[in-house]
Amino acid sequence: MRFSVFLNARSMAPEDDRGLIQALAIHAERAAALGFDAIFMPDHHFNGYMPIASDSFMFAAYLAAKLPHMHFGFSVTSVPLHHPVRFVERINILDQLTDGKLLVGIGSGTTPEEMIGFGVDYRDAGAIADRNLAIAEQLWAKGLEDPAVEIDSGPHQGRVLQRIAPAAYTPGHARLMPVALKEASARRAATHGWPAFIPAFTPPTIGGTEPMRHVAKHFGVYRAMLDEASHSPEAIARALDWTTHTYQLVHVAETDEQAREEMMAILTAYQEAIEREAAFNARAESNDANKKTDRTPNALTEDWIGTWCLYGSPETVVEHLKPYAELGIGNILCGTTTGPLTDERLRLGDQTLRLLSERVMPAFRKA
């Protein structure tokens, strides 16, 4: 089983942005030195959630030059916010710069505040995402003499006469990673032989204390579709190798009691940041076009912790992860900088990296 780091810190003020960028670059380098397999980043705008996430492609290119052996991923790219041409161009450039070590999570969901900033009607986000992905496939396949690709997906317009440059490094294009929450998304991943994100909940409830039940259900659907798609055993193995389960917060300490106490301090600061962001989203939801239909539980509740957190001593974390490894999850994505990025938060994040590397990851590496 692989282990990857999710850079998901928050900046609470403009004067904190530069320090956050520098600190996360160092954190990523530390993770690489400790044997983690990949660095993943979110795709967010305006709200202080990972300021570099306003262009994660650019930050990934910066890190790729420093860490050429690492894989890089996005969890997840909000496809409706990206013009299909820029989406394809940036992925191709990163695919070249990383020698194909790229994993592009794709989804349609984001916050109303982000949607209105890009002129996207929240109600149309799913349809725009599907249309943009279909156009992206046309752009990846287009040769110089092929007919023009017409782009008309709501907020995005255009007509592409030539090919996309540069060409992709990976045959076809870099691996995309849908979230296997809906049947259509799971089938998209399985049909193409791509990895998938396997969630630990089933809407409309976003949270709960039985995450493995949901993970097993979603993974089972995706795995069955992979088998039905008639891929070679090697292609199935490549897809499962990066099939990912995500923890928004991973925190490891010497004892379970220490880990719980430190985790609750992290979550208290995280929840304060979430509540501030919710006030801006409430303004965005002042019209019907941007009404959300779901709500994330308070991060201080056991429901949220049960779904999104992995914590405890190294021994406890190993025992927790064994069923996921046995199920066939290929990659554990670890949020190690969750919440506002203070000096203390960085210390705790580095502590988690070290203990995962020294006392958790060896239990899941192939001999």
C-alpha positions in Angstrom: 0.0 0.0 0.0 1.2 3.5 -0.9 1.2 6.5 1.3 0.8 10.1 0.0 0.7 13.5 1.6 -2.3 15.9 1.1 -1.2 19.6 1.4 -4.5 21.0 2.7 -3.4 23.8 5.0 -5.2 27.2 5.4 -4.0 30.7 5.5 -6.1 33.1 7.7 -4.7 36.4 6.4 -2.9 37.8 3.3 0.3 38.4 5.3 0.3 34.6 6.1 0.3 33.5 2.4 4.0 33.7 1.7 5.0 31.8 4.8 2.4 29.1 4.0 3.8 28.6 0.5 7.4 28.3 1.8 6.4 26.0 4.7 4.5 23.6 2.5 7.3 23.4 0.0 9.6 22.3 2.9 6.9 19.9 4.2 6.6 18.3 0.7 10.4 17.9 0.5 10.4 16.3 4.0 7.7 13.9 3.0 9.7 12.9 -0.1 12.8 12.3 1.9 10.8 10.1 4.3 9.6 7.8 1.6 6.1 9.0 0.8 5.0 8.2 -2.7 3.2 11.3 -3.8 2.2 14.8 -3.0 -1.5 15.7 -3.6 -3.0 19.2 -3.7 -6.6 20.6 -3.7 -8.1 23.0 -6.2 -9.7 25.9 -4.4 -10.1 29.7 -4.8 -10.7 32.9 -2.8 -11.2 31.4 0.7 -7.7 30.9 2.1 -7.9 27.1 1.8 -4.3 26.4 0.5 -3.6 29.7 -1.3 -1.4 27.8 -3.8 -4.5 25.8 -4.6 -5.6 28.7 -6.8 -3.2 27.2 -9.3 -2.1 23.8 -8.0 -0.7 22.9 -11.4 1.8 25.7 -11.1 2.8 24.7 -7.6 3.1 21.0 -8.7 5.5 22.1 -11.5 7.6 23.9 -8.9 7.8 20.9 -6.6 8.4 18.5 -9.5 11.6 20.3 -10.4 12.7 19.8 -6.8 11.4 16.2 -6.4 11.8 14.4 -9.7 11.1 11.0 -8.3 7.8 11.8 -6.8 4.3 11.4 -8.1 1.9 14.4 -8.0 -1.8 14.4 -7.8 -4.9 16.7 -7.4 -7.7 16.0 -5.0 -9.7 17.0 -6.7 -9.8 19.4 -9.7 -13.1 21.3 -9.9 -13.6 20.7 -13.7 -16.4 23.3 -14.2 -14.0 26.0 -13.2 -11.4 25.2 -15.9 -11.6 26.1 -19.6 -11.1 22.7 -21.4 -8.1 24.1 -23.4 -6.3 25.3 -20.3 -7.2 22.1 -18.5 -5.7 19.9 -21.2 -2.6 22.1 -21.8 -1.7 22.2 -18.1 -2.1 18.5 -17.6 0.0 17.8 -20.6 2.8 20.1 -19.4 2.8 18.4 -16.0 2.6 15.0 -17.6 5.8 15.8 -19.5 7.6 17.4 -16.5 6.8 14.5 -14.2 7.6 11.8 -16.8 4.0 10.5 -16.5 3.9 10.5 -12.7 0.7 12.5 -12.6 -2.8 11.7 -11.1 -5.5 14.2 -11.8 -8.5 13.9 -9.6 -11.7 15.2 -11.3 -15.0 16.3 -9.8 -17.8 18.8 -10.2 -18.4 19.9 -6.7 -17.1 23.0 -5.0 -18.4 25.9 -2.9 -20.9 28.5 -4.1 -18.4 31.3 -3.5 -16.0 29.7 -5.9 -18.7 29.0 -8.5 -19.9 32.6 -8.7 -16.3 33.8 -8.9 -15.9 31.9 -12.2 -19.4 32.7 -13.5 -20.7 29.1 -13.1 -24.2 28.4 -12.1 -24.0 25.9 -9.2 -27.0 24.0 -10.6 -25.2 23.3 -13.8 -21.9 22.2 -12.4 -22.3 18.5 -13.0 -23.4 19.0 -16.6 -20.6 21.4 -17.3 -18.0 19.0 -15.8 -19.3 16.2 -18.0 -19.2 18.4 -21.1 -15.7 19.7 -20.3 -14.4 16.2 -19.8 -15.9 15.1 -23.2 -14.3 18.1 -24.9 -10.9 17.4 -23.1 -10.9 13.9 -24.6 -11.6 15.4 -28.1 -8.7 17.8 -27.6 -6.3 15.1 -26.4 -7.2 13.0 -29.5 -7.1 15.9 -32.1 -4.4 15.8 -34.8 -3.3 18.7 -37.0 -5.6 17.9 -39.9 -8.6 16.8 -37.9 -11.7 19.0 -37.9 -11.9 21.8 -35.4 -13.0 21.0 -31.9 -16.0 23.2 -31.0 -16.2 24.3 -27.4 -19.6 25.3 -25.9 -20.0 24.3 -22.3 -21.8 27.2 -20.7 -19.2 29.6 -19.4 -16.5 28.1 -21.7 -16.4 28.8 -25.5 -13.9 28.4 -28.3 -12.9 26.7 -31.5 -9.6 24.8 -31.7 -8.1 24.4 -35.1 -4.7 22.9 -34.4 -3.4 20.4 -31.9 -2.8 20.9 -28.2 0.8 21.5 -27.4 2.7 20.0 -25.8 1.6 16.5 -26.5 1.0 14.2 -23.5 3.8 12.1 -22.2 1.4 9.3 -21.2 -0.2 7.4 -24.1 -3.5 9.1 -24.6 -3.1 11.5 -21.7 -2.3 11.5 -18.0 -4.4 9.4 -15.7 -7.6 11.0 -14.5 -9.1 9.9 -11.1 -12.9 10.2 -10.7 -14.5 10.0 -7.2 -16.3 6.7 -7.2 -19.4 8.1 -5.4 -21.8 7.8 -8.3 -22.2 4.9 -10.7 -21.3 7.1 -13.7 -18.1 8.3 -12.1 -17.0 4.8 -11.0 -17.8 3.5 -14.5 -15.7 6.3 -16.1 -12.7 5.3 -14.0 -13.2 1.6 -14.6 -13.8 1.8 -18.3 -10.6 3.8 -18.9 -8.6 1.7 -16.4 -8.0 4.7 -14.2 -7.6 4.8 -10.4 -10.5 6.2 -8.4 -11.0 8.0 -5.1 -13.0 5.7 -2.7 -15.1 7.7 -0.3 -16.1 6.7 3.3 -19.7 8.0 3.2 -22.9 7.8 1.1 -24.9 11.0 0.4 -27.1 12.6 1.6 -25.2 11.9 4.8 -21.7 13.2 4.8 -20.1 11.7 7.8 -20.6 8.7 10.1 -18.7 6.3 12.4 -18.7 3.3 10.0 -16.4 4.5 7.3 -15.3 1.0 6.3 -18.8 -0.1 5.4 -19.0 2.7 2.8 -15.5 2.2 1.5 -16.1 -1.5 1.0 -19.4 -0.7 -0.9 -17.9 1.9 -3.2 -14.7 -0.1 -3.8 -16.7 -3.2 -4.6 -18.7 -1.4 -7.3 -15.6 0.1 -8.8 -13.6 -3.2 -8.7 -16.5 -5.1 -10.3 -16.7 -2.6 -13.1 -12.9 -2.8 -13.6 -13.2 -6.6 -14.1 -16.2 -6.1 -16.5 -14.2 -3.7 -18.7 -12.0 -6.6 -19.9 -8.7 -4.9 -19.1 -5.5 -6.9 -18.9 -4.4 -8.0 -15.4 -1.5 -5.5 -15.7 -3.9 -2.6 -16.4 -6.2 -3.6 -13.5 -3.1 -3.8 -11.2 -2.0 -0.3 -12.3 -5.4 1.1 -11.6 -5.7 -0.5 -8.2 -2.1 0.6 -7.3 -3.2 4.2 -7.0 -6.9 3.7 -6.0 -7.1 6.1 -3.1 -8.8 6.5 0.2 -8.4 10.0 1.7 -8.2 11.2 5.3 -8.6 14.9 5.6 -6.7 14.7 8.9 -4.1 12.1 9.8 -2.4 12.6 13.2 0.0 10.2 14.9 1.6 10.5 18.3 3.4 8.2 20.7 0.1 7.3 22.5 -3.6 7.2 21.6 -4.3 9.7 24.3 -1.7 12.2 23.1 -2.9 11.8 19.5 -6.5 12.5 20.5 -5.7 15.5 22.5 -3.5 17.0 19.8 -6.0 16.2 17.1 -8.8 18.0 18.9 -6.7 21.1 19.2 -6.1 20.9 15.4 -9.8 20.4 14.7 -10.8 23.3 16.9 -8.7 25.7 14.8 -9.9 24.0 11.6 -13.6 24.4 12.6 -13.1 28.1 13.2 -11.6 28.5 9.7 -14.6 26.5 8.3 -17.1 28.8 10.0 -15.4 31.9 8.6 -15.6 30.4 5.1 -19.2 29.4 5.6 -20.1 33.1 6.1 -18.9 34.0 2.6 -20.6 31.0 1.1 -23.9 32.1 2.8 -23.6 35.4 0.8 -23.0 33.4 -2.4 -26.1 31.3 -1.6 -28.4 34.4 -1.6 -29.8 33.3 -5.0 -31.3 30.0 -6.1 -28.5 29.4 -8.6 -26.0 28.7 -5.9 -27.9 26.8 -3.2 -26.1 23.8 -1.9 -28.0 20.6 -1.3 -25.6 19.1 1.3 -23.9 20.2 4.4 -20.7 18.9 6.0 -21.0 18.1 9.7 -19.1 20.0 12.3 -15.5 18.8 12.4 -15.7 18.4 16.2 -18.4 15.8 16.1 -17.7 12.0 16.2 -19.4 11.7 12.8 -16.9 13.9 11.1 -14.0 12.5 13.0 -15.1 8.9 12.1 -15.3 9.6 8.4 -12.4 12.0 7.8 -9.7 11.4 10.5 -7.1 8.7 11.2 -5.3 9.1 14.5 -3.6 7.3 17.3 -0.3 5.7 18.2 1.6 4.1 15.3 0.3 0.7 16.4 -3.3 1.8 16.5 -3.0 3.4 13.0 -1.5 0.2 11.6 -4.4 -1.9 13.0 -6.9 0.6 11.6 -5.4 0.4 8.1 -5.1 -3.4 7.9 -8.7 -3.9 6.6 -8.2 -1.3 3.9 -5.0 -3.0 2.7 -6.8 -6.3 2.7 -9.7 -4.8 0.7 -7.3 -3.6 -2.0 -7.0 0.1 -1.4 -3.7 1.1 -3.1 -3.0 4.5 -1.7 -3.7 6.2 1.6 -3.9 10.0 1.2 -2.9 11.7 4.4 -3.9 15.3 5.3 -0.9 16.2 7.5 -1.3 20.0 7.5 -5.1 20.3 8.0 -6.2 23.7 9.4 -4.5 27.1 9.9 -0.8 26.6 9.4 0.8 27.9 12.6 4.3 26.9 13.8 2.7 24.4 16.2 0.6 22.9 13.5 3.7 22.4 11.3 5.5 20.7 14.3 2.6 18.3 14.7 2.5 17.7 10.9 6.2 16.9 10.9 5.7 14.6 13.9 3.0 12.7 11.9 5.3 12.4 8.8 8.1 10.9 10.9 6.0 8.4 12.8 4.1 7.3 9.7 7.4 6.8 7.9 9.2 5.0 10.7 6.5 2.9 12.3 3.4 2.7 10.1 4.5 2.6 6.4 6.9 -0.4 6.9 4.0 -2.6 7.9 2.4 -2.1 4.5 5.4 -2.2 2.2 6.0 -5.2 0.0 8.9 -7.3 1.2 
